Amino acid sequence: MRNIKKQKPIKLKLILRGILVILGGFITAYGLETVLIPNSVSDGGVTGLSIVGSQLFGVPLGVLIAVLNLPFIWLGYKQIGKSFAMFSIIGIASLAVGTSVMHHTPAIIEGDTLLVTVVGGIILGIGMGIALRNGGALDGIDMLAVLLSRKLPFGTSDFILFLNVFVFIVVSSVFGLQGAILSAIAYFIASKVIHIVEEGLSGSKMFQIITTQPELMVETIRDRLGRSATYKQAYGGFTHEKFVEITCVINRLEETKLKEIINEIDPKCFVTVYDVAEVKGGNFRKNDIH
């Protein structure tokens, strides 16, 4: 009985993730068919190549998206896993179907190039971000970049940039230089929105503080922010002096307040700040401030 109870929430969670991936695919299709493509603006990656092929050869966009992504789905299955491949199939299929269903939908923006790139990039970023956050991908170029970066002395982001430069050169053959530039801007905006959707607006920050007054610093952080902190011994590489390093994880809204506390107690202390994508386990909770 206990195993059955555990399996139901797992299956429900998988179904919900699948629905969200489908939603992400349809949102992305909406951005393509009602904002970007009617204004001769493309996307990057496999979707961008599919748009070019559709314009040149008259093949339905959805068909090209599905066919051109097949090798990358297989690559994702081999390199990342069955679950990722399954959700990617769902996402890419929903994107392909969505572009076919919405192909004759009237454009919601026409003529204003700045508005087209911004709105189109935001819509694409939201759709792709929702899919990625739930374990699926709508474009195979990222999988290819991950594989190639392992075999050559370049980072994944460098390869994604290089591959998309090639894509936008191809785009310029159909939409012209202006279209390629606008496509690159829309792609850039989409990538930033994807990052926000994946991590959320309420991401966390980690502060590492080396101060001469660690006890007072931790006590003040606890009293004013309701946050705890951890201690760690640190040694100066040049002076070999012993220090106490404080580590504290907070949400973004508390960042300014923590900086005020640090400047008030020890304005000369050494502080490093990191973006934290996710926090799990431990005792990351906010206590009441009295």
N, C-alpha and C positions, 0 to 999 in steps of 0.2 A: 504493500500500500504506500509506503514512504517513497519508493522509487517512482511510482505512478504520479504522486503529488509533485515530485521534483521535475519529472519530464514535461508536465503540462505547462508550467511557467516557462521552461526552456523553449518549447514549441511555440508558445504564444509570443515570446520575445523574438524568435526567428521570423515569424509571420509579420510582426510589426516592423521589423527591420526591412523585410522585403517590400512591404507597402511604402515605407519611407524612401527606399531606393527607387521604386517606381515613380513616386511623386517627384523625386529629384530629376529623373529622366524627363518627365513631362514638363517640368518647369524649364529645364534647359532647352527642350524643343521649342517651347513657347518663345523664349528669348531669341532663338535663332530665326524662327519663321515670322515673327511679328516685329522684330526690331532690327537685327543685324542684316540678314540676307536681303530683305526688300530695299535696304539702303546700301547695297554693294559692300558690305563689311562681313568679314569671315571670322572664324575662330582659329585657334592654333591646333596643333596635334593632328590626330587621325581625322577628327571632325572637320578641320580646315581643309585637308586634302580631299575629303569626301565632298565638301561643298564645291571645290574647284572641279572635281570630276563630274559632279552633277550638272554644273553650268556648261562644261565643255561637251559632254557626251549625251546629255539629256536623260541620264539614268536617275531614277528616283533617289533622293538623298538618303532616305531610310535604308534602302538596299545597300548602298555603298558603305554606310556607317556599320551595318551588320557584317558585311563581307570583309571589309578592311580590318575590322577589329578581331576577327576570328583568330589569326595567329597570336595576337597579344593576349587573348583569353587563355589560349593554351600555355603561353609563356607564364602568365599569372598563376595558372594551375600548378605548373612545375616548380616555379620559384617561390610562390607565396603560400599556396594551399588550395584545397578543394572549396572551402567556404568562401574565400575571396573570389575564386573563379565563378562560383554559383551566383553570388550577388552581382558580380560584374556582368554576367550574362543577362540577368534580370534588368540591370540598369541600362545596358546598351540596347537591349530589345525594346525597353520602354522608350528610350530616346529615338530609336528608329521608327517605332510605331507612332510616337508623338509627332515627329516631323511630317509623316504621311498624313495624319489626321488634321494637322494644323496648317498644311501647305497652302490652302486657299484662305486662311484667316487674314483679314485686313491688317495692315501694319498699324501699330499704335503710335508710332513716331515716324515722321518723314521729313527729310531735308536738313534738319539741324544736326550737323555732324557731331558736335560736342555732346549733345543730349543723347544721340544714338549710341555713342561709345560708352558713355557713363551708364545709362540705363541698361543697355545690352550686356555690358560687363557685369553689372550687379546681378541681373537676373540669372546669367550663366553661372556666376559664382555661387549664388544661393542654391541653385539646382545641383551643381557638381559637389558643393560642400555637403549638402544633405546626403547625397549618395555615398561620398567618401566617409562621412562620419558614421554611417551604418554598414560599412564594410564592403562597399562596391565601388567600382570605377566606371566612368562613362567614356574614357578615352585611354587607348593602349599605349600612348607614347611614353608615359611615365614608367610603365613596366619595362619598356625597352631601354630607357635611360638607366634604370637601376641595374639591369643585366650588363650593359656595356661599361658602366662605371666600375664594375668589379674587375673587368678584364683589362682596362686601360687606366693610365695615371691621371684620371680626371674625376671630379666629383659629380654626383647625380644632377645637381642644379646646373652645373656647367653644360652637361649633355642635353638637358631639357632645353636650355637656352639655345644651344647650337642647333638642335633638331628643329626647333620652332623658327629659327632664322631661315633655315631651308624651306620650311612650310610657307612662311610669309613671302619669300622670293617667288615660290610657285603661285601664291595668291595674287601677287602683283601682275602675273601674266593674264589674269582674268579680270580683276577688279582695278588694275592700274596701281601706280605707286601710292596715290592717296588712299586707295582702298586698303592696301597692304599696311600702311602706317596706322590707319584707323583700326585695323584688325589687331595690330600689335598693342595698341593702347587699350582696346577692349579686353584683350587677353590678359594684360597686366592688371587691369582693374579686377577682372574675374579671379585671378590668382590671389589677390589680397582679400577679396570677399570669401573665397574658399577657406583661407586661413582663419578668418574670424568665425565662420560658421562651424568649422571643425573644432576649434578650441573654445568658442563662446566668448562673449564680451566680458564675462566675469572671470577671466583667467587669473592666475596667481603670480606673485613675485616672491623670489627668495633673496633675502638680504644676508650677506655675510659681513659681520662687523668685528673688527679688531680694535678694541678700546682699552684704555687704562682703568675704566670703571665698569667692568662687566656686570657686577651684582646690581648696581644702581640702574644700569641700562635695562637689564632683564626685568627688574621690578617695575620700572616705569612703563615698559611695553605692556606688561601684564595688567597694570592698573589702568592705563589710559586706552589701550586697544583691546584688552581682553584676550591677548594672544600669549602663548607660551613660547619658549625658545630653548635651544640646546647649546651646551658648551663643548668646545673642543680645544685641546692644546695645540698651539702653533708656535713655530720657531722661525726667527728671522734668518734668511739665507745669508745675509751679509754680517749682521751683528751677532747672530746666534742667541739673541734675546728671546726669552720665553714670553708668549702671549696667550691670552684666552680669546678664542674666536667664537662669536655668537652667531648662530644660524636661526633665522626666523622666517617663516612662510606666511604671507598675508595675501589678501585679495587686492586687486588693483585700486579699489576705492580707498584703501587704507594707506596707500603709498606716501601721499603727501604728509599725512599725520605722522608716520614713522620717521620720515626725514626731519620733521620739526623736532621730534624727540631726540634724535641723534645729534642734531646741531645744538640743541639746548644743553645736553649733558656733556658731549665731548666733540666739539666742532672739528678737532684735528684727527679724529679717528679715521681708520682706513675702512672704506665700505665698498663692496662689490654687489651689484644687483643683477639678477638673472630672471628671464622669463621662464615660468614653469607651465608646461602644457597641461599637466594633470597631477592631482594629488589624491592618493588613496591610502587607506589604512592609517595606523598610528592614532594620534589624537589631534588631528587637524580640525579643530572646532573652535568657535569663538565663545568665550565665557562672557557672562554679564559684566558690564562696567558699572562699578558703584561710585 
